Amino acid sequence: MKLNPKTIKLWKDMYDLTYNKCKETCNNLGSCCSEEYCLMAEKFAEENGIILEHIKGGKLPFLGPNGCIVPPHLRQLCTLHQCKIQSLGFYPNDQKWTTKYFNLREKLEYLAFEEE
């Protein structure tokens, strides 16, 4: 599946949304990362003709000192992840953020359907 520039931009927007919420609330940023998600991102990248370089000596293949080095559109599950959304299905006391998240997610799902 080839991602178009509009889709790549929307994945970056989703990353900005989720990362900034995580950054403001998480005491251990990146603690929800695990190797199986790195492997999924690596496989997805390869399917799109992109070879990702592992970080040598890191805790995870793509997790460096400043976070993940894989672009948001290649690590889609990670980009969508936000702990409160995952556990509760919404972000408590922030309906505006929750609405923005699901509106953006809907656009991404629609574009994925169109690109297949």
Residue pairs with C-beta under 8 A, 6 or more apart in sequence:
1 47
1 48
1 112
1 115
1 116
2 48
2 115
3 11
3 48
3 73
3 115
4 111
4 115
6 111
7 73
7 108
7 111
7 112
7 115
8 71
8 73
10 104
10 107
10 108
10 111
11 71
11 72
11 73
11 76
11 79
11 108
12 71
12 72
12 73
13 104
14 72
14 79
14 80
14 101
14 104
14 105
14 108
15 72
15 79
17 97
17 100
17 101
17 104
18 79
18 80
18 81
18 82
18 101
19 67
21 82
21 91
21 97
22 29
22 82
22 83
23 29
26 83
29 67
30 63
30 67
30 68
32 81
32 83
33 60
33 63
33 68
33 78
34 60
35 60
35 61
37 75
37 77
37 78
38 60
38 61
38 62
38 63
38 70
39 61
40 75
40 77
41 52
41 62
41 70
41 74
41 75
41 76
41 77
41 78
42 52
42 61
42 62
44 74
44 75
44 76
45 51
45 52
45 70
45 74
48 74
50 74
52 61
52 62
52 69
52 70
52 74
54 61
54 62
55 61
55 62
55 63
55 64
55 69
58 64
62 68
62 69
62 70
62 75
63 69
68 75
68 78
70 78
72 78
72 79
73 79
76 108
80 105
82 91
82 101
84 90
84 91
84 92
85 91
85 98
85 101
90 98
91 97
91 98
91 101
